[in-house]
Structure formats: structure tokens, C-alpha cells
């Protein structure tokens, strides 16, 4: 299972090994600094001694307990220790950070000497260019590390999550919540995604492709989480200018709500989601398409007051005239209360109508966006019999996302790497994602499941919200700043 690439036993052994190796390095460092070597193995006391011999304030021991801040404090202490023992060239800093604590142990047990507190050692005179270069490299390293391990900024480009999230909302996405992933393509320009800024040039070199692993996390994806993930299909959103496909972890970012977890059965009846036969929880600001019957024009001020941004006039075949709008039930009720509005009606699809681009295959599953399923979301270890119906339902998932080199599907026949199978057991967990703007969202109903290795992180909070249609003084949606995401 992807979330357990590093099992608790492995993590425990790794941390113990790290701590022992660090203690071995501390033992020698402390002896050379005139302290007792055994202190290097004593939790907290060793860090306190470390702070003391490099000359940093004692309260830094408290800062080591604060997430994110402790990264910068620990990194500074790390570099200070090397400086106190005369190893502060740029190469030493790089090796000490990338290969810690192995390189630290090497430094400690060589012929290095304690030169004094790092903060009191005179700085080596550097040229203006070198000083700026090192400062920029350090800043880029810190920003890249935070973006990989902790958080990444993301902007809402489409209205598929309205009104929960608006176009122009800038989010911070927590990668630590579900665990950061190791890169499949390590040769990449820092702080980029698919392209170098302002160009169509890929920001990475595909010469080296590594397996991707997920590091330990604070939690796992839960139902109704708002999740950022790499868009799964290899269509125009994930295709390079040269016709090749972007690596999985550099696929276009999408944001949706997870409505069904691995192993759960999802069904939509008349627009209402059901999970394992029970009514699913609806997002508080879920939107549908409504027809507003009226003979009069509705002023922009009314639409703005009701926070309705997508609307347009329509004339129906039955002779009724008015507007069609994406909104929630509360705003629809307020519209219906207006004296010049005759009626407001939600527009659900006819259960008999089949959408040709519905997932998994409209030839076999005659569903639409409002009447969908039942469909069981694949789970690691879930076994299916190989037959025509199951291959129509899961064949594309097996061939595209399970990681097999060669998959051949012919009606009721499944062949993987030359071996014909009579049953198949899924190797990954999958999730079913939907937008809160249920009638204006390209989601799992159309392109399928999201594999666990495509998950980027959980949307945490809005740090900026920019309204391109607002006036000069109202471009920023001040009330949305630093709001959490429900």
C-alpha cells in the first residue's frame, strides 16, 4: 500500500539508526569541545550542549519543538557545528546537509579541532558576487525543501469547486498531511512544475526516472477532504509540446473533494451521492444548475449580492424564458422569493439519458452526472474476476495506473506481461473525486479514479483571494483571507 511504503517498523529502525549515528558524531564533537562525550546520546541534553558549543541562545532548544521553525533552527545549528570545527566551505555545507549525519560523523572522527563558538568566529571575507550567490542558493534550497515536505501554494483556476472555493483563491496545500512524495524526475529546475517560468520549455530532464515513494504522514485521505492531486489522464493537460507525457508527479494539478474512499461503493441518484447505500454528506456550499423563470432582466447587483457569478439568459423549448445559473439551494430560495421571479427549479438529468463521455464506458454503463453507479472504488487487495463487465468497469484503471509494463485487454480477456489472467487483485488504493459545483465539474464521473500515488496534499487555508472582475479597491476578497477550507 502506497501510504505504507515506509512501514512503522522501518521508520522506527531508521530513526533509531539516525539517532545512534548522530550520537556517535556528537560523542567526538563534544569531547573535542571539552564536554563529556556520553552527553551526545542523551535526548535534549545533547541538543542543549550542541547549542552551547556553537554559541546560540539557550531558548533555541524550545524552538526545536515548533514545526517548520525547527527545520530552520536545526539547519542553522547543523551548519554552525561544522563552522565551529573549521568545515564551512560551500562544499562542506552541501555535503553536510545532503548526507547528514553520515558526513557529520566523518567530520567528527577526522583530525578536525574545535575552533570556538561559531557565532564568534570571524566571517571569511567573500566577494560581493559569491556572498549573493550563496545566499540565493541557500534561499532556493530552503524554499524547495519546504515546498516538497510541508506546503505548496496553489491557485484555483476554474469554477468547479464554487462556492466552496472561488476562482482566484490562493491556497496553501499541506503535503505533510498525506506524506510528501519522492520525485520521479530529480533533474528539475527548483521551484518549477512542468515548465520554466514564462516559456513552453519543460523544467525537467527525463533522462533519470526513479520510483516514487511517499514519506510518513500525519494522516491519510478521508472522505470529504478537499484534495489536490495530479490530474490522472494523459490528455492535453498532461502532454508536452513535443508530444510526450509529463511524469506522474508533474501532472497538472487538480483540486476536488474526495467523496468515496478505496473499497467504498458510490452511487448518485437524482444528484444526491450515496456511499455504501447511505446518503453521503453534502458540502455546505454545493451547487447545481437552476432555471430561474422570469420575464424581466435580473440586475447585476442582485447576482452579486447572492454571490452568483455564472448565469446566462435562456429560452426553453416549452416557451419559458429566464436564466440558467449555477448556485446553491439557499441562493435559489432567495431568487424564488423575488416578486418578479415566477419559479426556480433545479435541473437534474433524466435518469434515462446517457452521457457519452461518462466513466467508465457509456456503452456498458448508461449513466449520467446525476444518476451514476453503483460503482465500487478499487482498493489494494481487492480481487475481481476477469469478465467483460469487470474489464469494462476497471480495465482502463488496470492498464493506466497499476504500473504494469504491458497490459492487453480484449473484451473478456486480460493479459499482463504476456500472462493471461482469470482474476486480478488491485495493487493500489483509489479515490473518487467530485467538484462541489456538481454541474460544472470535470471529475471522476468523467475521467475515473485517482490513484493514491497521484495525491499531492490537502487544501489547508486560503492566504489570498483575488477577484479579477472586482473594482480597483475590491480586487482582494478580504473576508476570504486566511479562511480554513471545509
C-alpha positions as CSV (number, residue, x, y, z in Angstrom):
1,X,0.0,0.0,0.0
2,X,1.4,3.3,-1.1
3,X,0.8,5.1,2.2
4,X,2.8,2.4,3.9
5,X,5.8,2.4,1.6
6,X,7.7,3.0,4.9
7,X,6.2,0.8,7.5
8,X,6.2,1.8,11.2
9,X,8.9,-0.8,11.8
10,X,11.0,0.7,9.1
11,X,10.5,4.2,10.3
12,X,11.4,3.2,13.8
13,X,14.6,1.4,12.8
14,X,15.5,4.3,10.5
15,X,15.1,6.9,13.3
16,X,17.0,4.8,15.8
17,X,19.8,4.3,13.3
18,X,19.9,8.0,12.6
19,X,19.9,8.8,16.3
20,X,22.8,6.4,17.0
21,X,24.8,7.7,14.2
22,X,24.2,11.3,15.4
23,X,25.2,10.2,18.9
24,X,28.5,8.8,17.6
25,X,29.2,12.1,15.8
26,X,28.2,14.1,18.9
27,X,30.4,11.9,21.1
28,X,33.6,13.0,19.3
29,X,32.4,16.6,18.7
30,X,31.7,17.1,22.4
31,X,35.0,15.6,23.5
32,X,36.9,17.9,21.3
33,X,34.9,20.9,22.7
34,X,35.8,19.9,26.3
35,X,32.5,18.3,27.1
36,X,31.6,14.7,28.2
37,X,31.2,12.5,25.1
38,X,28.4,10.5,26.6
39,X,26.1,13.6,26.5
40,X,25.8,13.0,22.8
41,X,23.4,10.1,23.4
42,X,21.2,11.8,25.9
43,X,17.9,13.2,24.4
44,X,17.5,17.0,24.6
45,X,20.7,17.4,26.7
46,X,22.7,16.7,23.6
47,X,20.9,19.4,21.7
48,X,21.3,21.8,24.6
49,X,25.1,21.1,24.6
50,X,25.2,21.5,20.8
51,X,23.6,24.9,21.2
52,X,26.1,25.8,23.9
53,X,29.2,24.9,22.0
54,X,28.1,26.8,18.8
55,X,27.1,29.9,20.9
56,X,23.4,30.1,20.1
57,X,20.8,31.3,22.8
58,X,19.6,28.6,25.2
59,X,15.9,29.2,24.2
60,X,16.7,27.6,20.8
61,X,16.0,24.3,22.5
62,X,12.3,25.4,22.7
63,X,12.3,26.4,19.0
64,X,13.3,22.9,18.1
65,X,9.8,21.8,19.2
66,X,7.9,24.1,16.8
67,X,7.1,22.6,13.4
68,X,8.6,24.3,10.4
69,X,10.6,26.7,12.6
70,X,12.5,23.7,13.9
71,X,13.7,23.0,10.4
72,X,15.4,26.3,10.0
73,X,16.7,26.3,13.6
74,X,18.1,22.8,13.2
75,X,19.7,23.6,9.8
76,X,21.4,26.6,11.3
77,X,22.7,24.6,14.3
78,X,23.9,22.0,11.9
79,X,25.9,24.5,9.8
80,X,27.2,26.2,13.0
81,X,28.6,22.9,14.3
82,X,30.6,22.4,11.1
83,X,31.9,26.0,11.3
84,X,33.0,25.5,14.9
85,X,35.2,22.7,13.7
86,X,36.6,24.5,10.7
87,X,34.5,22.9,8.0
88,X,32.4,25.7,6.5
89,X,33.3,25.7,2.8
90,X,30.3,25.7,0.4
91,X,31.1,22.0,-0.4
92,X,31.1,21.1,3.3
93,X,27.7,22.8,3.7
94,X,26.2,20.9,0.8
95,X,27.6,17.5,1.9
96,X,26.7,18.2,5.5
97,X,23.1,18.9,4.6
98,X,22.5,16.2,1.9
99,X,24.4,13.4,3.7
100,X,23.8,14.2,7.3
101,X,24.5,12.6,9.8
102,X,27.0,10.4,7.8
103,X,29.1,13.4,6.8
104,X,28.9,14.8,10.3
105,X,30.3,11.6,11.7
106,X,33.1,11.7,9.2
107,X,34.0,15.3,10.2
108,X,33.8,14.4,13.9
109,X,36.2,11.5,13.7
110,X,38.8,13.1,11.4
111,X,41.6,15.4,12.6
112,X,39.3,18.4,13.0
113,X,39.7,20.7,16.0
114,X,37.3,22.8,18.0
115,X,37.9,26.5,17.0
116,X,35.3,28.0,19.3
117,X,31.7,29.2,19.2
118,X,30.6,29.6,15.6
119,X,28.9,32.9,16.3
120,X,32.3,34.3,17.5
121,X,34.4,33.0,14.6
122,X,35.2,35.9,12.2
123,X,33.5,35.5,8.9
124,X,35.6,34.7,5.9
125,X,35.8,37.6,3.6
126,X,33.9,36.8,0.4
127,X,33.4,38.7,-2.8
128,X,30.1,40.5,-3.3
129,X,29.1,38.1,-6.0
130,X,30.0,34.9,-4.0
131,X,28.1,36.2,-1.0
132,X,25.0,36.8,-3.0
133,X,25.3,33.5,-4.9
134,X,25.5,31.5,-1.6
135,X,22.6,33.5,-0.1
136,X,20.4,32.8,-3.2
137,X,21.3,29.1,-3.3
138,X,20.5,28.8,0.4
139,X,17.2,30.6,0.0
140,X,16.3,28.4,-3.0
141,X,17.2,25.2,-1.1
142,X,15.0,26.2,1.9
143,X,12.1,27.2,-0.3
144,X,12.4,23.9,-2.3
145,X,12.6,21.8,0.8
146,X,9.5,23.5,2.4
147,X,7.6,23.1,-0.9
148,X,8.5,19.4,-1.0
149,X,8.0,18.5,2.6
150,X,5.5,20.9,4.1
151,X,3.4,23.2,1.9
152,X,2.9,24.4,-1.6
153,X,1.0,27.3,-3.0
154,X,-1.9,26.6,-5.4
155,X,-4.4,28.9,-7.2
156,X,-8.0,28.0,-8.1
157,X,-8.2,28.3,-11.9
158,X,-11.7,27.0,-12.6
159,X,-15.2,27.3,-11.0
160,X,-15.5,23.5,-10.4
161,X,-15.3,23.9,-6.6
162,X,-17.5,27.0,-6.3
163,X,-18.8,28.2,-4.0
164,X,-16.6,26.4,-1.5
165,X,-13.6,27.7,-3.4
166,X,-13.6,30.6,-5.9
167,X,-11.6,31.3,-9.0
168,X,-8.7,33.4,-7.8
169,X,-8.4,31.8,-4.4
170,X,-4.8,31.2,-3.5
171,X,-4.3,28.2,-1.2
172,X,-1.6,26.5,0.9
173,X,-1.7,22.8,0.3
174,X,-0.3,20.6,3.2
175,X,1.9,17.9,1.8
176,X,2.8,16.7,5.3
177,X,-0.9,15.7,5.9
178,X,-0.7,12.8,3.4
179,X,3.1,12.5,3.3
180,X,5.4,14.1,0.7
181,X,6.4,12.1,-2.3
182,X,9.9,11.5,-3.6
183,X,10.5,12.8,-7.1
184,X,10.3,10.6,-10.1
185,X,12.3,13.0,-12.1
186,X,15.0,14.5,-9.9
187,X,16.7,16.6,-12.7
188,X,14.4,19.6,-12.4
189,X,14.7,23.3,-12.2
190,X,13.9,24.2,-8.5
191,X,10.5,25.8,-7.7
192,X,9.0,24.9,-11.1
193,X,6.3,22.4,-12.0
194,X,6.0,21.4,-15.7
195,X,7.7,24.4,-17.5
196,X,10.3,27.0,-16.9
197,X,8.6,30.2,-16.0
198,X,7.1,32.2,-18.9
199,X,8.2,29.6,-21.5
200,X,7.0,26.3,-23.1
201,X,10.3,24.7,-22.2
202,X,10.0,21.6,-19.9
203,X,11.5,22.4,-16.5
204,X,12.9,18.8,-16.1
205,X,15.1,16.3,-18.0
206,X,13.5,12.8,-18.3
207,X,16.9,11.1,-18.5
208,X,16.6,9.7,-15.0
209,X,13.2,8.3,-13.8
210,X,13.0,6.9,-10.3
211,X,10.3,5.0,-8.4
212,X,8.2,7.3,-6.3
213,X,7.7,6.7,-2.6
214,X,5.6,8.5,0.0
215,X,7.3,9.5,3.2
216,X,5.5,9.1,6.6
217,X,2.5,11.3,7.0
218,X,0.3,12.9,9.7
219,X,-2.8,11.1,8.3
220,X,-4.5,9.7,5.2
221,X,-7.1,10.9,2.8
222,X,-10.5,10.9,4.5
223,X,-13.9,11.3,2.9
224,X,-14.9,14.9,2.2
225,X,-11.3,16.1,2.3
226,X,-10.5,18.8,-0.3
227,X,-7.6,17.2,-2.1
228,X,-5.0,18.5,-4.6
229,X,-3.8,15.7,-6.9
230,X,-2.1,15.3,-10.3
231,X,-4.7,15.0,-13.0
232,X,-4.6,11.3,-14.0
233,X,-5.5,11.1,-17.7
234,X,-2.7,11.5,-20.3
235,X,-4.7,14.1,-22.4
236,X,-3.9,17.6,-23.5
237,X,-3.4,18.8,-19.9
238,X,-0.5,16.4,-19.3
239,X,1.1,16.4,-22.8
240,X,4.3,18.2,-23.6
241,X,4.9,20.4,-26.7
242,X,6.9,17.5,-28.2
243,X,4.0,15.1,-27.8
244,X,5.4,13.2,-24.8
245,X,3.7,12.9,-21.5
246,X,4.7,14.7,-18.3
247,X,5.8,12.4,-15.4
248,X,3.1,11.4,-13.0
249,X,4.3,13.7,-10.2
250,X,4.5,16.6,-12.6
251,X,0.9,16.2,-14.0
252,X,-1.4,19.2,-14.0
253,X,-2.7,20.0,-10.5
254,X,-6.4,19.5,-9.9
255,X,-8.5,20.1,-6.8
256,X,-11.7,18.3,-5.9
257,X,-13.5,16.8,-2.9
258,X,-12.9,13.2,-2.1
259,X,-16.4,11.7,-1.9
260,X,-15.6,8.0,-1.8
261,X,-12.6,6.1,-0.4
262,X,-11.0,2.9,-1.6
263,X,-13.3,-0.1,-1.2
264,X,-16.4,2.1,-0.9
265,X,-19.4,1.9,-3.3
266,X,-20.5,5.2,-4.7
267,X,-23.9,5.9,-6.3
268,X,-25.6,9.1,-7.4
269,X,-29.4,9.3,-7.5
270,X,-31.0,12.5,-8.6
271,X,-27.9,14.5,-7.8
272,X,-27.6,13.0,-4.3
273,X,-24.4,11.0,-3.5
274,X,-24.8,7.7,-1.7
275,X,-21.9,5.8,-0.1
276,X,-22.4,2.1,0.6
277,X,-26.1,2.7,0.2
278,X,-26.3,5.5,2.8
279,X,-26.8,9.2,2.0
280,X,-23.4,10.9,1.7
281,X,-22.5,14.2,3.4
282,X,-23.2,17.2,1.2
283,X,-20.7,20.1,1.1
284,X,-22.3,23.1,2.8
285,X,-22.0,25.3,-0.4
286,X,-22.7,22.6,-3.0
287,X,-24.0,24.0,-6.3
288,X,-26.3,22.7,-9.1
289,X,-27.8,24.2,-12.2
290,X,-31.1,26.1,-11.6
291,X,-33.6,27.5,-14.1
292,X,-35.0,30.9,-13.0
293,X,-38.2,31.6,-14.8
294,X,-38.9,35.3,-15.2
295,X,-39.9,37.8,-17.9
296,X,-37.7,40.5,-16.5
297,X,-34.0,41.1,-16.6
298,X,-32.2,40.5,-13.3
299,X,-29.8,43.2,-12.5
300,X,-26.1,42.5,-11.9
301,X,-26.4,43.9,-8.3
302,X,-28.8,41.0,-7.4
303,X,-26.5,38.4,-8.8
304,X,-23.6,39.9,-6.9
305,X,-25.5,40.1,-3.7
306,X,-26.4,36.4,-4.0
307,X,-22.8,35.5,-5.0
308,X,-23.8,34.0,-8.3
309,X,-21.2,34.5,-10.9
310,X,-22.2,32.0,-13.6
311,X,-25.6,32.8,-15.2
312,X,-26.9,33.4,-18.7
313,X,-30.4,34.1,-20.3
314,X,-32.2,31.1,-21.8
315,X,-35.3,30.4,-23.8
316,X,-36.6,26.9,-23.3
317,X,-38.4,24.8,-26.0
318,X,-41.5,24.8,-23.8
319,X,-41.7,28.6,-24.2
320,X,-40.5,29.5,-20.7
321,X,-37.9,32.3,-20.5
322,X,-35.4,33.3,-17.8
323,X,-31.9,32.4,-16.7
324,X,-29.8,29.4,-16.1
325,X,-27.4,29.7,-13.2
326,X,-25.0,27.7,-11.0
327,X,-25.8,28.3,-7.4
328,X,-26.7,26.6,-4.1
329,X,-30.2,26.0,-2.6
330,X,-30.1,29.0,-0.2
331,X,-29.5,31.5,-3.0
332,X,-32.0,29.7,-5.2
333,X,-34.6,30.2,-2.5
334,X,-33.8,33.9,-2.3
335,X,-34.2,34.2,-6.0
336,X,-37.6,32.5,-5.9
337,X,-38.7,35.0,-3.2
338,X,-38.2,37.9,-5.6
339,X,-41.6,39.3,-6.8
340,X,-40.8,39.2,-10.5
341,X,-39.5,35.6,-10.4
342,X,-42.1,33.0,-11.3
343,X,-40.3,29.9,-10.2
344,X,-36.8,28.4,-9.6
345,X,-36.2,24.8,-10.5
346,X,-33.1,22.6,-10.1
347,X,-32.1,21.0,-13.4
348,X,-31.3,17.3,-12.8
349,X,-30.6,15.0,-15.7
350,X,-33.2,12.5,-16.8
351,X,-32.2,9.0,-15.4
352,X,-32.8,7.6,-18.9
353,X,-30.3,10.0,-20.6
354,X,-26.8,8.6,-21.2
355,X,-23.8,10.9,-21.3
356,X,-21.5,9.6,-24.0
357,X,-18.3,10.7,-22.1
358,X,-19.2,9.2,-18.8
359,X,-16.7,7.0,-16.9
360,X,-16.1,4.1,-17.2
361,X,-17.8,3.3,-20.5
362,X,-21.2,4.6,-21.6
363,X,-21.7,1.6,-23.9
364,X,-22.0,-0.7,-20.9
365,X,-22.9,1.7,-18.1
366,X,-25.8,4.0,-19.1
367,X,-25.2,6.7,-16.5
368,X,-25.1,10.5,-16.3
369,X,-23.8,13.1,-13.9
370,X,-26.9,13.0,-11.7
371,X,-27.7,9.3,-11.9
372,X,-24.5,7.3,-11.6
373,X,-23.3,3.9,-10.4
374,X,-23.3,1.9,-8.2
375,X,-19.5,1.7,-8.7
376,X,-17.0,0.2,-6.2
377,X,-13.8,2.2,-5.8
378,X,-10.8,-0.2,-6.1
379,X,-8.8,-0.9,-3.0
380,X,-5.4,-2.5,-2.6
381,X,-6.0,-6.3,-2.3
382,X,-9.5,-6.1,-3.9
383,X,-9.9,-9.1,-6.2
384,X,-12.2,-9.1,-9.3
385,X,-13.0,-11.9,-11.7
386,X,-11.9,-11.2,-15.3
387,X,-15.0,-10.9,-17.4
388,X,-16.4,-8.5,-19.9
389,X,-18.3,-6.3,-17.4
390,X,-15.4,-6.0,-14.9
391,X,-12.9,-5.2,-17.7
392,X,-15.3,-2.5,-19.0
393,X,-15.5,-1.1,-15.5
394,X,-11.9,-1.4,-14.3
395,X,-9.8,-2.2,-17.4
396,X,-8.7,1.3,-18.1
397,X,-7.6,1.7,-14.4
398,X,-5.6,-1.5,-14.5
399,X,-3.9,-0.6,-17.8
400,X,-3.1,3.0,-16.9
401,X,-2.4,3.3,-13.2
402,X,-1.4,-0.1,-11.7
403,X,2.1,0.2,-13.0
404,X,2.3,-2.8,-15.3
405,X,4.7,-2.7,-18.3
406,X,2.3,-4.4,-20.8
407,X,-1.4,-4.8,-20.4
408,X,-3.6,-6.2,-23.1
409,X,-7.4,-6.1,-22.9
410,X,-9.6,-7.8,-25.4
411,X,-13.3,-7.9,-24.5
412,X,-13.3,-10.5,-21.6
413,X,-9.6,-11.3,-21.8
414,X,-6.8,-9.7,-19.6
415,X,-3.2,-10.3,-20.4
416,X,-0.4,-8.7,-18.3
417,X,3.2,-9.0,-19.4
418,X,2.3,-12.0,-21.6
419,X,0.3,-13.9,-18.9
420,X,-3.4,-14.3,-19.3
421,X,-5.3,-13.9,-16.0
422,X,-8.6,-15.2,-14.8
423,X,-8.7,-12.8,-11.9
424,X,-7.0,-9.6,-10.9
425,X,-6.0,-8.2,-7.5
426,X,-5.5,-4.4,-7.3
427,X,-2.2,-3.2,-6.0
428,X,-3.1,0.4,-5.1
429,X,-5.8,2.3,-3.4
430,X,-8.0,4.7,-5.4
431,X,-10.3,7.6,-4.6
432,X,-13.4,9.1,-6.3
433,X,-13.3,12.9,-6.6
434,X,-16.1,15.3,-7.3
435,X,-16.3,19.1,-7.5
436,X,-18.7,21.0,-5.2
437,X,-20.1,22.7,-8.3
438,X,-21.7,19.4,-9.3
439,X,-23.0,20.5,-12.7
440,X,-19.8,22.3,-13.8
441,X,-17.0,20.0,-12.8
442,X,-14.9,17.6,-14.9
443,X,-14.2,14.9,-12.2
444,X,-14.2,11.2,-11.5
445,X,-17.6,10.8,-13.1
446,X,-15.9,11.6,-16.5
447,X,-12.2,10.5,-16.2
448,X,-12.2,7.9,-13.5
449,X,-10.5,7.1,-10.2
450,X,-7.5,9.0,-8.6
451,X,-4.7,6.6,-7.7
452,X,-3.1,7.1,-4.3
453,X,0.3,7.9,-5.9
454,X,-1.3,10.9,-7.7
455,X,-2.3,12.6,-4.4
456,X,-0.4,15.8,-3.7
457,X,-1.8,17.1,-0.4
458,X,-4.8,18.5,1.5
459,X,-6.0,22.1,0.8
460,X,-5.4,23.8,4.2
461,X,-6.4,27.5,4.0
462,X,-6.8,30.5,1.7
463,X,-4.0,33.0,2.1
464,X,-5.1,35.3,-0.7
465,X,-8.3,35.7,-2.8
466,X,-8.2,37.9,-6.0
467,X,-11.3,38.9,-7.9
468,X,-10.3,39.8,-11.5
469,X,-13.8,41.3,-12.0
470,X,-13.7,43.5,-8.9
471,X,-13.2,47.2,-8.9
472,X,-9.8,48.7,-8.1
473,X,-10.5,48.7,-4.3
474,X,-12.3,45.4,-4.3
475,X,-9.9,43.2,-6.2
476,X,-9.0,41.5,-2.9
477,X,-11.7,39.5,-1.3
478,X,-10.7,40.5,2.2
479,X,-13.2,38.3,4.0
480,X,-11.7,35.1,2.5
481,X,-8.2,35.7,3.6
482,X,-6.8,33.0,6.0
483,X,-10.1,31.1,5.9
484,X,-9.9,27.4,6.5
485,X,-11.3,25.1,3.9
486,X,-14.3,23.0,4.8
